[in-house]
Amino acid sequence: MADLAKPAALRPSTVAVHAGRPPHEPDQPLNVPITMASTYVGGGDKEYGRYTNDAWVAFEDTLGALEGGKALAFASGQAATATLLDLVDADSVVVAGQSYLGTAGQLADRESRGRVKTRLVDVSDTKAVIAALDEDTALLWLESPTNPGMELADLPALIAAAHDVGARVVVDNTFATPILQRPLELGADIVLHSATKYLAGHSDVVMGAVVVADPSLWDVLKGRRDLYGAVPGPFETWLALRGLRTLPLRIERASANAAELARRLEQHPAVTEVRYPGLGAMLAVVLATPEQAELLTHSTLLWVHATSLGGVESTFERRRRWKGEAREVPEGLVRLSVGIEDVADLWADLEQALDRL
Ligand SMILES: *Cc1c(COP(=O)(O)O)cnc(C)c1O
């Protein structure tokens, strides 16, 4: 496949369309076909379906080119997270911001079994994060914007401070995507994605990915993926790559919609607070009571009350309906994942529901 991992050569919208394709030769298909195979005729490089699949390689080449590193596909974002946390020895520390509840859940689970020490920090407080780092720190785990608090982290400052104490830095880039933020260019060691969200983008796939700058770290992670078997199906990967082709377009449209909705929500009297960092298509609103938040999420025609995010369709939910959600998240907070519909229709639907509160 053509090597498009030269970010300076082509722009992201072009890379998203052209990376991970078969060569331009007569009778080659334009897209890598789905190969449903558990085993291959022996003696070659492939051998077995847990080690490789053409769709994984095409997806990984494309995501790697977009993030500026080497990518590895996983069965889910959580499978990717578990594989990364397995890099950490039992007595070392992971410093983590208020993050996705599944990340927090894995850290708490490991801590309860003595397999890691966790220090939780507020990523928007740069000084506090730096103060939590020391020579026992193996990993600094960042999300920016955070899910669902929508805080931003000063990535370059935090990455530099973590490297000063010898820690590796993971940035969960699920919300921003490589279209808006490329953490490896800012010095991060590892990027994590729930490909379930924006990368696949159509609410029909569960998948994850890791992207790293250092090829030797890629080899280690590939070895663990082979060993543990946290691999995605060929069809899921094919769908995720199909989604990736339109990522730049979808992000452009959904981000413009989100900015416009944030502006209008600010002016609505039923809304106490709007959290919109001005980056991407995710935002959150805080309503006066949890009851109002529940009512809002059940009073719309277009907006779907659903968890997850990053699809072409707009969805929203009150996050504290989940028992594992952090106590810092207000009871009345509704997280909105803005889709690519016409923004006038999205606003009309939200406004009629807010007017009834
Ligand atoms: C959904 C999500 C994950 C977990 O990914 P899955 O694909 O659901 O396993 C990790 N991080 C963030 C920010 C997410 O939103």
PDBQT file of the ligand as one rigid body, heavy atoms in Angstrom, charges set to zero:
ROOT
HETATM    1  C1  LIG A 401     -16.281   5.378  24.650  1.00  0.00    +0.000 C 
HETATM    2  C2  LIG A 401     -14.990   5.864  25.157  1.00  0.00    +0.000 A 
HETATM    3  C3  LIG A 401     -13.959   4.969  25.496  1.00  0.00    +0.000 A 
HETATM    4  C4  LIG A 401     -14.143   3.450  25.478  1.00  0.00    +0.000 C 
HETATM    5  O1  LIG A 401     -14.285   2.947  24.195  1.00  0.00    +0.000 OA
HETATM    6  P1  LIG A 401     -15.202   1.667  23.797  1.00  0.00    +0.000 P 
HETATM    7  O2  LIG A 401     -15.059   1.609  22.319  1.00  0.00    +0.000 OA
HETATM    8  O3  LIG A 401     -16.590   1.951  24.283  1.00  0.00    +0.000 OA
HETATM    9  O4  LIG A 401     -14.615   0.474  24.494  1.00  0.00    +0.000 OA
HETATM   10  C5  LIG A 401     -12.731   5.495  25.882  1.00  0.00    +0.000 A 
HETATM   11  N1  LIG A 401     -12.534   6.844  25.950  1.00  0.00    +0.000 NA
HETATM   12  C6  LIG A 401     -13.495   7.720  25.644  1.00  0.00    +0.000 A 
HETATM   13  C7  LIG A 401     -13.215   9.183  25.733  1.00  0.00    +0.000 C 
HETATM   14  C8  LIG A 401     -14.755   7.271  25.228  1.00  0.00    +0.000 A 
HETATM   15  O5  LIG A 401     -15.712   8.172  24.946  1.00  0.00    +0.000 OA
ENDROOT
TORSDOF 0
